[in-house]
Amino acid sequence: MRIRQDNQEEYETALLTRDRSIEYDCDWPASAATRPVQPAAIRAPFWRTLGDYFRLGVAHILEGYDHLLFVSALVLAAARLWDLIKVVTAFTLAHTLTLTLSVLNIVTLPSHVVEPMIAASIVFVALQNVFWPGGRTGWTRTAVAFAFGLFHGLGFAGDLKQVMGGMPHLALGAALTGFSIGVEAGHQLVVLPLFALLFAIRYHGPAGARAAISSAILRYGSCAISIAGFFFLFRAIR
């Protein structure tokens, strides 16, 4: 929402939802109170909405440490670029699906179910890297990324359901598209540098120590991620 008087050069801005009202202490002319209020259509320009929610998606994922930990655990175990593409694509498809269905009120789950599942996903994938090396690649890891991605999408939708409530259909499509692209852009800001670093160590590090260094990064990095996952899990279920 934007509001200003004719003699003001700057807008005051605020977020308006179905469940919250906003009050402005405005020094309107006395005659304005007697004028009839004309109904106005809700307008949300497509491209501006797309851009606003893209930025919101990037900020949301960069501040969502639980989501970043899950993705980082996937990256640590990706030996090849194709492995990384498969798991990230599966995760993207899953969380985009449930995000959309949840915002449209087609699929909903309470937060006391979604949040522990997101935390459990971090723990599971990190421990899988350490104790079940055979499941770190292939269709098993892709299925795990997709299954847990469904819960991550519901986590993304938690706050957006109120923010996007009442939007026109075109604006809602722009908001969902922009947010989903922004989330992926935020993911790539973490995924690509981390994978590039691991790739450089595995294939361009000291010849005699490449395997040992790569294994140590996978083991200790996954252990650190699992500890952080347990922290989120305990916080979610208490």
Summary of the structure (lengths in Angstrom):
residues: 238
radius of gyration: 22.5
end to end distance: 37.1
largest distance: 84.1
contacts: 703
relative contact order: 0.17
helix: 72%
strand: 3%
